[in-house]
């Protein structure tokens, strides 16, 4: 395999880095779309050198902001849920799992990608090259499928509130999270064997990149890999989310007409509808551009030798990272329940006045169960 890899490096004019977001093309003067080669001659075009210098400054700065916001936001979500026993319900357990997945993505993807944009070499060695790429894909899939679990939990809670009470408990939620992690973490182990550091010469300058050797030897492998990533990391989970929220909204708006709905019920429907739109749209908008670009690159249909297309990929990279950065605000801090617990955590005191929302929800659920039981008894005795 090693001999085939070295031979391919000499034969191929260009080859793909296979990184999830970063491409050596973004050290623009030395590679094209993650395609690195040994170059000699008078030197690169001055335009590409200038763009490369700008990229080495601007992109790491943007990623630094995303890193700090994502690190702070996801860490606070984790601390709030862990420190407050009243927050231990099924929805918040999934929010905790999502925050952990997003934190892994922020920690193991953003800083190392920023370094690759800023430098023309991979300075972390072969072992960390394998680990970083492995953790990048693992954390990306964990985030997406935790979102699917959250959508399923919300669908059951809204569309089948009474019947799902025996299913939607902490034990089953933790089991679902654990199963998801085991499948994704174990399923990506082969990536540890595929990535390695490649050293090459660029107009007399020694450079290096972290590459997927399997994709280098056979481009078909890369095309299959990123086609599956688009399908299983975007299309299928997004389709499942849309389906569940569509059924949920149909159930909500399909209740009996006649003005019997309370004002609280109407407000709840509006809040759910708004949250559904935010969840689906943010997820779709953040991940679609980079997913398409990665696949087009593997199909040799993306002109990375043109600066505007390079800029488009840069923007897509930032957008994908921002999804893990904004998730704490979307799933946690927009919730009155979380805002109250967040203030309690920071101020180290219990909020006074109204009861927390999770207590009100529990009371309403208890009342609903009691009412259902009473109705059944009446129908039997009647």
KEKE-3310 file (N, C-alpha, C; in steps of 0.2 Angstrom, whole numbers, plus 5000, padded with zeros to 4 digits):
npx = (5004:5010:5019:5011:5005:5016:5019:5008:5008:5019:5014:5001:4996:4988:4980:4968:4965:4956:4951:4938:4933:4944:4955:4970:4970:4967:4978:4982:4992:4999:4992:4978:4962:4964:4974:4989:5006:5023:5031:5041:5051:5049:5040:5025:5009:5007:4995:4989:4997:4995:4982:4983:4990:4981:4971:4977:4977:4964:4954:4959:4956:4942:4938:4944:4935:4923:4927:4929:4916:4908:4915:4912:4898:4893:4900:4894:4881:4882:4887:4876:4865:4871:4873:4861:4848:4835:4834:4835:4828:4821:4822:4832:4842:4846:4849:4860:4868:4869:4876:4889:4893:4894:4904:4915:4917:4920:4932:4940:4940:4939:4951:4962:4960:4960:4974:4979:4975:4982:4996:5008:5011:5009:5010:5008:5011:5010:5002:4993:4987:4979:4970:4964:4957:4949:4941:4935:4925:4918:4912:4905:4895:4889:4883:4873:4865:4861:4853:4843:4838:4833:4823:4814:4811:4804:4793:4787:4783:4774:4765:4761:4758:4753:4753:4767:4773:4778:4789:4797:4808:4822:4831:4829:4832:4846:4850:4848:4856:4868:4869:4869:4881:4890:4889:4892:4905:4912:4910:4918:4931:4940:4945:4956:4966:4968:4972:4986:5002:5008:5023:5029:5037:5036:5040:5053:5051:5048:5033:5018:5004:4989:4982:4970:4975:4969:4960:4968:4975:4964:4953:4939:4935:4935:4925:4914:4914:4911:4899:4892:4893:4886:4873:4871:4875:4868:4856:4847:4846:4841:4829:4822:4820:4812:4801:4796:4794:4784:4774:4771:4767:4756:4748:4746:4739:4729:4719:4703:4691:4683:4685:4688:4701:4713:4721:4734:4737:4737:4747:4757:4758:4762:4775:4781:4780:4788:4800:4802:4804:4816:4825:4826:4829:4841:4849:4849:4853:4866:4874:4872:4879:4893:4893:4889:4899:4910:4907:4907:4920:4926:4921:4927:4922:4922:4929:4943:4954:4951:4949:4936:4929:4936:4934:4921:4921:4928:4918:4908:4914:4915:4902:4897:4905:4899:4886:4888:4892:4881:4871:4870:4863:4851:4845:4845:4847:4836:4826:4815:4815:4829:4835:4832:4838:4851:4854:4852:4863:4874:4873:4872:4860:4843:4830:4817:4799:4790:4786:4798:4798:4799:4793:4780:4776:4777:4766:4755:4756:4753:4740:4734:4735:4727:4715:4712:4711:4700:4690:4690:4685:4672:4667:4666:4658:4647)
npy = (4994:5006:5008:5009:5021:5030:5029:5034:5047:5052:5050:5056:5072:5080:5078:5073:5080:5075:5079:5084:5097:5106:5111:5109:5117:5129:5135:5143:5144:5133:5121:5114:5113:5104:5097:5092:5094:5091:5105:5115:5129:5146:5152:5155:5163:5180:5185:5174:5172:5183:5182:5170:5175:5183:5174:5167:5175:5180:5169:5161:5170:5172:5159:5158:5166:5159:5147:5151:5156:5144:5135:5142:5143:5129:5123:5129:5125:5112:5112:5118:5109:5097:5102:5105:5096:5097:5098:5086:5079:5071:5078:5088:5080:5075:5088:5090:5079:5084:5096:5091:5083:5094:5101:5093:5094:5107:5108:5099:5101:5114:5122:5115:5115:5129:5131:5124:5132:5143:5140:5132:5119:5103:5102:5093:5079:5062:5053:5062:5067:5057:5055:5068:5069:5058:5061:5073:5068:5059:5068:5076:5068:5064:5075:5078:5066:5067:5077:5072:5063:5072:5078:5067:5064:5076:5075:5064:5068:5079:5074:5062:5062:5056:5042:5040:5042:5032:5028:5039:5041:5044:5033:5026:5036:5039:5026:5027:5037:5032:5021:5027:5034:5023:5016:5026:5030:5018:5014:5022:5019:5014:5025:5029:5022:5026:5040:5050:5059:5069:5074:5087:5096:5113:5124:5124:5125:5116:5108:5101:5090:5084:5069:5058:5043:5032:5038:5045:5035:5029:5038:5035:5030:5041:5048:5039:5039:5053:5054:5046:5053:5064:5059:5051:5060:5071:5072:5061:5062:5075:5074:5065:5073:5083:5076:5071:5083:5088:5079:5082:5095:5094:5086:5095:5106:5099:5098:5098:5109:5124:5134:5130:5129:5135:5151:5149:5137:5141:5150:5141:5132:5142:5145:5132:5130:5141:5137:5125:5129:5137:5127:5117:5125:5132:5121:5115:5126:5129:5117:5112:5119:5116:5102:5100:5106:5098:5086:5089:5092:5080:5074:5081:5093:5105:5121:5124:5131:5144:5160:5166:5154:5148:5157:5155:5142:5144:5152:5143:5134:5141:5143:5130:5127:5137:5131:5122:5131:5140:5132:5130:5142:5141:5129:5129:5143:5150:5145:5147:5140:5135:5148:5152:5143:5145:5158:5155:5146:5154:5164:5157:5155:5152:5156:5167:5169:5165:5147:5136:5131:5118:5112:5116:5110:5097:5096:5099:5088:5078:5082:5079:5065:5061:5067:5059:5046:5048:5050:5038:5030:5035:5032:5018:5015:5022)
npz = (5000:5004:4994:4983:4986:4986:4973:4966:4970:4962:4949:4948:4944:4952:4968:4980:4997:5005:5017:5028:5029:5027:5014:5005:4995:5000:5005:4994:4984:4983:4981:4972:4976:4986:4980:4979:4973:4968:4963:4952:4946:4941:4950:4960:4954:4958:4962:4968:4978:4986:4989:4997:5008:5013:5017:5026:5037:5039:5039:5050:5060:5060:5063:5075:5083:5081:5088:5101:5105:5103:5111:5124:5124:5122:5133:5144:5143:5145:5159:5165:5164:5170:5183:5188:5195:5192:5179:5173:5162:5147:5136:5139:5142:5129:5124:5131:5126:5113:5115:5120:5108:5099:5106:5105:5091:5090:5097:5091:5078:5073:5078:5073:5059:5057:5060:5049:5038:5041:5040:5030:5032:5040:5056:5067:5066:5062:5069:5076:5065:5060:5071:5072:5060:5061:5072:5068:5058:5066:5076:5068:5063:5075:5080:5070:5071:5084:5084:5076:5086:5095:5088:5086:5100:5103:5094:5099:5111:5108:5098:5103:5117:5129:5127:5125:5137:5144:5137:5134:5144:5156:5156:5144:5135:5138:5134:5120:5116:5120:5111:5099:5099:5100:5088:5079:5083:5083:5069:5062:5063:5053:5047:5054:5049:5036:5035:5033:5034:5021:5013:5002:4989:4985:4974:4979:4992:5007:5010:5018:5021:5028:5023:5015:5011:5004:4996:4988:4981:4974:4966:4965:4977:4985:4980:4982:4996:5000:4994:5002:5013:5011:5009:5021:5031:5029:5020:5023:5038:5038:5031:5039:5050:5045:5041:5054:5061:5052:5053:5067:5067:5059:5068:5078:5072:5068:5078:5086:5079:5083:5092:5105:5109:5121:5125:5129:5123:5109:5109:5112:5101:5092:5097:5095:5081:5077:5082:5076:5062:5064:5068:5057:5046:5050:5051:5038:5030:5035:5033:5019:5009:5010:5010:4997:4990:4994:4988:4974:4972:4973:4962:4952:4948:4953:4951:4958:4955:4953:4960:4965:4968:4977:4988:4990:4995:5007:5014:5015:5023:5035:5038:5040:5052:5061:5064:5074:5083:5085:5090:5104:5107:5100:5105:5118:5125:5120:5126:5140:5151:5151:5151:5164:5172:5168:5173:5187:5188:5186:5196:5207:5215:5218:5207:5210:5212:5198:5196:5189:5171:5169:5179:5178:5167:5171:5180:5171:5163:5173:5177:5164:5163:5174:5171:5159:5165:5173:5163:5157:5167:5169:5157:5157:5169:5164)
capx = (5000:5014:5023:5006:5004:5021:5019:5003:5010:5023:5010:4996:4998:4985:4976:4964:4967:4951:4948:4931:4932:4950:4958:4976:4969:4966:4985:4980:4997:5003:4988:4972:4956:4967:4978:4996:5011:5029:5032:5047:5050:5050:5037:5018:5006:5007:4988:4988:5001:4992:4976:4985:4992:4974:4967:4981:4975:4956:4951:4960:4953:4935:4938:4945:4929:4918:4929:4927:4909:4906:4917:4909:4891:4892:4902:4889:4875:4884:4887:4869:4861:4874:4873:4854:4845:4828:4835:4836:4822:4823:4824:4838:4848:4848:4852:4867:4872:4871:4882:4895:4895:4896:4910:4920:4918:4923:4938:4945:4940:4941:4958:4967:4958:4963:4981:4981:4974:4988:5002:5009:5014:5005:5015:5006:5013:5006:4997:4987:4984:4974:4966:4960:4952:4944:4936:4931:4919:4914:4909:4900:4889:4886:4879:4868:4860:4858:4848:4837:4835:4829:4817:4810:4808:4799:4788:4783:4780:4768:4760:4759:4760:4751:4756:4774:4776:4782:4795:4801:4811:4829:4835:4829:4836:4853:4852:4848:4862:4874:4869:4871:4888:4894:4888:4896:4912:4915:4910:4923:4938:4944:4948:4962:4971:4968:4975:4994:5005:5012:5027:5030:5041:5033:5045:5059:5049:5045:5027:5015:4997:4986:4979:4967:4979:4964:4957:4973:4976:4959:4948:4932:4934:4933:4918:4909:4914:4908:4892:4888:4893:4880:4867:4869:4876:4864:4849:4843:4844:4837:4823:4819:4818:4807:4795:4794:4791:4778:4768:4770:4763:4749:4744:4745:4734:4723:4715:4696:4690:4677:4687:4689:4708:4715:4726:4740:4738:4738:4754:4762:4758:4766:4782:4783:4781:4794:4806:4803:4807:4823:4829:4826:4832:4848:4853:4849:4857:4873:4877:4871:4884:4899:4891:4889:4906:4915:4906:4908:4927:4928:4919:4931:4917:4923:4935:4947:4959:4948:4948:4929:4926:4940:4931:4914:4922:4929:4912:4905:4918:4913:4895:4897:4907:4894:4881:4890:4893:4875:4867:4868:4858:4845:4842:4845:4846:4830:4821:4814:4818:4836:4838:4831:4843:4857:4854:4853:4870:4879:4872:4872:4854:4837:4826:4811:4793:4786:4789:4801:4793:4798:4788:4773:4775:4775:4760:4750:4756:4750:4733:4731:4734:4722:4709:4711:4709:4693:4686:4689:4681:4666:4664:4665:4652:4641)
capy = (5000:5012:5009:5012:5028:5034:5029:5038:5054:5054:5049:5061:5079:5083:5073:5076:5079:5071:5082:5086:5104:5110:5108:5112:5123:5136:5138:5143:5144:5127:5116:5115:5109:5099:5093:5094:5091:5094:5111:5119:5134:5153:5154:5155:5169:5184:5185:5168:5173:5188:5179:5165:5179:5186:5168:5165:5180:5181:5163:5159:5175:5170:5152:5159:5168:5153:5143:5154:5156:5137:5133:5145:5141:5122:5121:5132:5121:5105:5113:5119:5102:5093:5104:5106:5090:5098:5098:5079:5076:5068:5083:5091:5075:5076:5094:5089:5075:5088:5100:5087:5082:5100:5103:5089:5097:5114:5107:5095:5103:5122:5125:5112:5118:5136:5130:5122:5138:5148:5137:5128:5112:5100:5102:5089:5073:5057:5050:5067:5068:5052:5056:5074:5068:5053:5065:5077:5065:5057:5073:5079:5063:5064:5081:5077:5061:5069:5082:5067:5060:5077:5078:5061:5066:5081:5072:5059:5072:5083:5070:5056:5065:5051:5035:5040:5044:5026:5027:5045:5042:5045:5027:5025:5042:5038:5021:5029:5041:5027:5017:5031:5035:5017:5015:5031:5030:5011:5014:5027:5017:5013:5031:5029:5018:5029:5046:5051:5066:5069:5079:5088:5102:5118:5129:5124:5126:5110:5108:5095:5090:5078:5066:5051:5039:5028:5042:5046:5029:5028:5043:5032:5029:5047:5050:5035:5042:5059:5053:5043:5058:5069:5055:5049:5065:5077:5071:5056:5065:5081:5071:5062:5079:5087:5071:5071:5090:5089:5075:5085:5101:5091:5084:5101:5110:5095:5097:5099:5116:5127:5139:5127:5130:5141:5155:5145:5132:5144:5152:5135:5131:5147:5144:5126:5131:5145:5133:5120:5133:5138:5121:5114:5130:5133:5115:5115:5131:5128:5111:5111:5122:5112:5095:5100:5107:5092:5080:5091:5092:5073:5073:5085:5097:5112:5124:5127:5136:5151:5163:5166:5148:5147:5161:5151:5136:5147:5154:5137:5131:5145:5142:5123:5128:5141:5127:5120:5137:5143:5127:5131:5147:5138:5123:5131:5149:5152:5141:5150:5135:5136:5154:5153:5138:5148:5163:5151:5143:5160:5168:5153:5156:5150:5161:5168:5171:5159:5141:5134:5129:5111:5110:5118:5105:5091:5097:5098:5081:5074:5083:5076:5058:5061:5068:5053:5041:5049:5049:5031:5027:5037:5028:5011:5015:5024)
capz = (5000:5004:4987:4978:4988:4984:4965:4964:4971:4957:4943:4948:4944:4958:4972:4985:5004:5008:5023:5029:5027:5025:5008:5004:4990:5003:5004:4987:4979:4983:4979:4969:4978:4990:4976:4980:4969:4968:4958:4951:4941:4943:4956:4959:4952:4963:4964:4972:4984:4990:4992:5002:5014:5016:5020:5032:5042:5040:5041:5057:5065:5060:5066:5082:5086:5082:5093:5108:5106:5103:5118:5130:5124:5124:5140:5149:5142:5149:5166:5168:5164:5175:5190:5190:5195:5190:5172:5170:5158:5141:5131:5141:5141:5122:5123:5134:5121:5107:5117:5120:5101:5096:5109:5102:5084:5090:5100:5087:5071:5072:5079:5068:5053:5057:5059:5042:5034:5043:5039:5024:5034:5045:5061:5072:5066:5059:5074:5077:5058:5060:5076:5070:5054:5063:5077:5064:5055:5071:5079:5063:5063:5082:5080:5066:5073:5090:5082:5074:5092:5098:5084:5088:5107:5102:5090:5103:5117:5106:5095:5107:5124:5134:5125:5125:5143:5147:5133:5135:5151:5156:5155:5137:5132:5139:5130:5113:5115:5120:5105:5093:5100:5099:5081:5075:5085:5080:5062:5058:5065:5047:5045:5057:5045:5030:5034:5035:5032:5014:5012:4995:4987:4982:4972:4983:4999:5009:5013:5020:5021:5031:5017:5015:5006:5000:4991:4983:4976:4969:4967:4966:4984:4988:4977:4986:5003:5001:4992:5008:5019:5009:5010:5028:5035:5028:5016:5027:5044:5037:5029:5045:5055:5042:5042:5061:5062:5048:5057:5073:5065:5057:5073:5082:5069:5066:5084:5085:5078:5086:5097:5111:5111:5125:5123:5130:5118:5103:5110:5112:5094:5088:5099:5092:5074:5076:5084:5070:5057:5065:5068:5051:5041:5051:5050:5031:5027:5037:5030:5012:5004:5011:5008:4989:4987:4995:4983:4968:4972:4972:4955:4948:4945:4956:4949:4964:4953:4952:4967:4968:4970:4983:4993:4991:5000:5013:5017:5017:5029:5041:5039:5044:5059:5064:5066:5081:5087:5087:5093:5111:5108:5097:5108:5125:5128:5118:5131:5146:5156:5151:5153:5171:5175:5167:5178:5193:5188:5186:5202:5213:5219:5215:5205:5214:5208:5195:5196:5183:5166:5169:5185:5176:5162:5174:5183:5166:5161:5178:5176:5158:5165:5179:5167:5155:5169:5175:5158:5156:5172:5167:5151:5159:5173:5161)
cpx = (5004:5017:5017:5005:5009:5021:5014:5005:5015:5019:5005:4999:4995:4981:4973:4966:4962:4948:4941:4929:4938:4952:4965:4976:4969:4973:4986:4986:5001:4999:4982:4967:4959:4972:4985:5001:5017:5030:5038:5046:5051:5046:5029:5016:5006:5000:4987:4991:4998:4985:4977:4987:4986:4971:4971:4980:4968:4953:4952:4957:4946:4934:4939:4939:4924:4920:4928:4920:4906:4908:4914:4902:4890:4894:4897:4883:4876:4884:4880:4865:4864:4873:4866:4850:4838:4828:4836:4830:4825:4826:4831:4844:4850:4851:4860:4871:4874:4877:4888:4898:4898:4903:4916:4922:4922:4930:4943:4945:4942:4948:4963:4966:4961:4971:4983:4980:4980:4995:5002:5011:5009:5010:5014:5008:5008:5000:4991:4984:4978:4969:4961:4955:4946:4939:4932:4924:4915:4909:4903:4894:4885:4881:4873:4863:4858:4852:4841:4834:4831:4823:4812:4807:4803:4793:4783:4780:4774:4763:4757:4760:4759:4754:4763:4777:4780:4788:4800:4803:4819:4833:4835:4832:4843:4855:4852:4854:4868:4875:4871:4879:4893:4894:4893:4904:4916:4915:4915:4930:4942:4948:4955:4968:4972:4972:4983:4996:5009:5016:5029:5034:5036:5038:5051:5057:5046:5038:5024:5008:4995:4981:4976:4971:4974:4961:4962:4975:4971:4953:4941:4931:4932:4927:4913:4909:4910:4901:4888:4888:4887:4874:4866:4871:4872:4856:4845:4841:4839:4830:4819:4816:4812:4801:4792:4791:4785:4773:4766:4765:4756:4745:4742:4739:4728:4718:4708:4695:4684:4679:4688:4697:4709:4720:4733:4742:4740:4745:4759:4763:4763:4774:4785:4785:4787:4800:4808:4807:4814:4827:4831:4830:4839:4852:4854:4854:4865:4877:4877:4877:4891:4899:4892:4896:4911:4914:4908:4916:4929:4926:4922:4927:4917:4929:4939:4953:4957:4946:4941:4927:4930:4936:4924:4915:4924:4923:4908:4908:4915:4906:4894:4899:4902:4888:4882:4891:4886:4870:4865:4862:4851:4841:4841:4843:4839:4824:4821:4817:4825:4839:4837:4837:4850:4859:4856:4861:4875:4879:4872:4866:4848:4833:4819:4805:4790:4790:4792:4796:4793:4794:4781:4771:4773:4768:4754:4750:4752:4742:4730:4730:4728:4715:4707:4708:4702:4688:4685:4685:4674:4663:4662:4659:4646:4638)
cpy = (5006:5013:5012:5019:5032:5035:5034:5045:5056:5054:5055:5068:5082:5077:5076:5075:5075:5073:5084:5093:5108:5107:5112:5118:5129:5139:5138:5142:5137:5121:5118:5110:5103:5094:5096:5091:5095:5099:5114:5124:5141:5155:5154:5162:5173:5185:5180:5169:5178:5186:5174:5169:5181:5180:5166:5169:5180:5175:5161:5163:5173:5163:5153:5162:5163:5148:5145:5154:5149:5134:5135:5142:5134:5120:5124:5128:5114:5106:5114:5113:5098:5095:5105:5099:5091:5098:5091:5076:5074:5073:5086:5086:5075:5082:5093:5085:5079:5093:5097:5086:5089:5103:5099:5092:5103:5113:5104:5096:5110:5124:5122:5114:5125:5136:5129:5128:5143:5146:5133:5121:5110:5098:5097:5081:5068:5054:5055:5068:5063:5053:5062:5072:5063:5057:5070:5074:5062:5062:5076:5074:5063:5070:5080:5072:5063:5074:5078:5065:5065:5078:5073:5062:5071:5079:5068:5063:5076:5079:5064:5057:5059:5045:5035:5041:5038:5025:5033:5045:5042:5039:5026:5030:5041:5032:5023:5033:5037:5023:5021:5033:5029:5015:5019:5031:5023:5011:5018:5025:5016:5019:5032:5026:5022:5036:5046:5058:5065:5075:5080:5095:5107:5124:5130:5124:5119:5111:5101:5096:5083:5075:5060:5047:5035:5032:5045:5041:5028:5033:5041:5031:5035:5049:5046:5038:5048:5059:5050:5048:5063:5065:5054:5055:5071:5075:5067:5059:5071:5079:5068:5068:5082:5082:5072:5078:5091:5085:5079:5091:5099:5089:5090:5105:5106:5094:5099:5106:5118:5132:5137:5127:5136:5145:5152:5140:5135:5147:5146:5133:5135:5146:5137:5127:5136:5141:5128:5123:5134:5132:5118:5119:5131:5127:5114:5120:5131:5122:5110:5113:5117:5105:5095:5101:5101:5087:5083:5091:5085:5071:5077:5090:5104:5115:5128:5131:5143:5154:5164:5160:5146:5151:5158:5146:5139:5149:5148:5133:5134:5144:5135:5124:5131:5137:5124:5126:5140:5138:5128:5137:5145:5133:5125:5138:5153:5149:5145:5146:5135:5142:5155:5149:5141:5154:5160:5149:5149:5164:5164:5154:5154:5156:5161:5170:5165:5153:5139:5131:5121:5108:5111:5112:5098:5091:5096:5091:5077:5075:5080:5069:5057:5061:5062:5047:5042:5048:5042:5028:5029:5033:5021:5011:5017:5019)
cpz = (5000:4997:4982:4980:4985:4976:4963:4965:4965:4950:4943:4948:4951:4962:4978:4992:5007:5015:5023:5026:5024:5018:5007:4999:4993:5006:4997:4982:4978:4981:4976:4972:4982:4986:4976:4975:4970:4962:4958:4946:4944:4949:4955:4956:4958:4966:4969:4979:4989:4993:4998:5008:5017:5020:5026:5038:5044:5042:5048:5062:5066:5064:5074:5086:5086:5087:5100:5110:5107:5110:5124:5130:5126:5131:5145:5149:5146:5157:5169:5169:5169:5182:5192:5190:5192:5182:5169:5167:5151:5136:5133:5141:5134:5121:5126:5129:5115:5109:5117:5113:5098:5099:5106:5095:5085:5092:5095:5080:5070:5073:5074:5061:5052:5056:5052:5037:5035:5041:5033:5025:5039:5051:5067:5072:5063:5063:5075:5070:5058:5065:5074:5065:5057:5068:5073:5061:5061:5075:5075:5063:5070:5082:5076:5069:5080:5089:5079:5081:5095:5095:5086:5095:5107:5099:5095:5109:5114:5103:5099:5114:5129:5133:5126:5131:5146:5143:5134:5142:5151:5154:5147:5133:5132:5134:5122:5112:5115:5114:5099:5093:5098:5092:5077:5077:5082:5072:5058:5060:5059:5045:5048:5053:5038:5029:5036:5032:5026:5014:5004:4995:4983:4980:4976:4990:5001:5013:5015:5021:5024:5026:5018:5009:5002:4995:4986:4978:4971:4971:4968:4973:4988:4986:4981:4993:5004:4998:4998:5013:5017:5011:5018:5033:5034:5025:5021:5034:5043:5035:5035:5049:5052:5042:5049:5063:5058:5051:5063:5072:5063:5063:5078:5079:5067:5072:5082:5084:5083:5092:5104:5114:5116:5122:5124:5125:5111:5104:5110:5105:5090:5090:5095:5085:5073:5077:5078:5064:5058:5065:5061:5046:5043:5050:5042:5028:5029:5034:5023:5008:5004:5009:5000:4987:4988:4990:4976:4967:4970:4965:4950:4944:4948:4955:4954:4962:4951:4959:4969:4971:4977:4989:4995:4996:5006:5017:5019:5023:5035:5043:5043:5051:5063:5067:5073:5086:5090:5090:5100:5112:5105:5101:5116:5127:5125:5122:5137:5152:5157:5153:5161:5175:5174:5172:5185:5194:5189:5193:5208:5217:5215:5213:5208:5209:5205:5196:5189:5178:5166:5174:5182:5171:5165:5177:5177:5164:5166:5178:5170:5160:5169:5175:5162:5159:5171:5169:5156:5161:5171:5162:5153:5164:5170:5156)
residu = (UNK:UNK:UNK:UNK:UNK:UNK:UNK:UNK:UNK:UNK:UNK:UNK:UNK:UNK:UNK:UNK:UNK:UNK:UNK:UNK:UNK:UNK:UNK:UNK:UNK:UNK:UNK:UNK:UNK:UNK:UNK:UNK:UNK:UNK:UNK:UNK:UNK:UNK:UNK:UNK:UNK:UNK:UNK:UNK:UNK:UNK:UNK:UNK:UNK:UNK:UNK:UNK:UNK:UNK:UNK:UNK:UNK:UNK:UNK:UNK:UNK:UNK:UNK:UNK:UNK:UNK:UNK:UNK:UNK:UNK:UNK:UNK:UNK:UNK:UNK:UNK:UNK:UNK:UNK:UNK:UNK:UNK:UNK:UNK:UNK:UNK:UNK:UNK:UNK:UNK:UNK:UNK:UNK:UNK:UNK:UNK:UNK:UNK:UNK:UNK:UNK:UNK:UNK:UNK:UNK:UNK:UNK:UNK:UNK:UNK:UNK:UNK:UNK:UNK:UNK:UNK:UNK:UNK:UNK:UNK:UNK:UNK:UNK:UNK:UNK:UNK:UNK:UNK:UNK:UNK:UNK:UNK:UNK:UNK:UNK:UNK:UNK:UNK:UNK:UNK:UNK:UNK:UNK:UNK:UNK:UNK:UNK:UNK:UNK:UNK:UNK:UNK:UNK:UNK:UNK:UNK:UNK:UNK:UNK:UNK:UNK:UNK:UNK:UNK:UNK:UNK:UNK:UNK:UNK:UNK:UNK:UNK:UNK:UNK:UNK:UNK:UNK:UNK:UNK:UNK:UNK:UNK:UNK:UNK:UNK:UNK:UNK:UNK:UNK:UNK:UNK:UNK:UNK:UNK:UNK:UNK:UNK:UNK:UNK:UNK:UNK:UNK:UNK:UNK:UNK:UNK:UNK:UNK:UNK:UNK:UNK:UNK:UNK:UNK:UNK:UNK:UNK:UNK:UNK:UNK:UNK:UNK:UNK:UNK:UNK:UNK:UNK:UNK:UNK:UNK:UNK:UNK:UNK:UNK:UNK:UNK:UNK:UNK:UNK:UNK:UNK:UNK:UNK:UNK:UNK:UNK:UNK:UNK:UNK:UNK:UNK:UNK:UNK:UNK:UNK:UNK:UNK:UNK:UNK:UNK:UNK:UNK:UNK:UNK:UNK:UNK:UNK:UNK:UNK:UNK:UNK:UNK:UNK:UNK:UNK:UNK:UNK:UNK:UNK:UNK:UNK:UNK:UNK:UNK:UNK:UNK:UNK:UNK:UNK:UNK:UNK:UNK:UNK:UNK:UNK:UNK:UNK:UNK:UNK:UNK:UNK:UNK:UNK:UNK:UNK:UNK:UNK:UNK:UNK:UNK:UNK:UNK:UNK:UNK:UNK:UNK:UNK:UNK:UNK:UNK:UNK:UNK:UNK:UNK:UNK:UNK:UNK:UNK:UNK:UNK:UNK:UNK:UNK:UNK:UNK:UNK:UNK:UNK:UNK:UNK:UNK:UNK:UNK:UNK:UNK:UNK:UNK:UNK:UNK:UNK:UNK:UNK:UNK:UNK:UNK:UNK:UNK:UNK:UNK:UNK:UNK:UNK:UNK:UNK:UNK:UNK:UNK:UNK:UNK:UNK:UNK:UNK:UNK:UNK:UNK:UNK:UNK:UNK:UNK:UNK:UNK:UNK)
# end
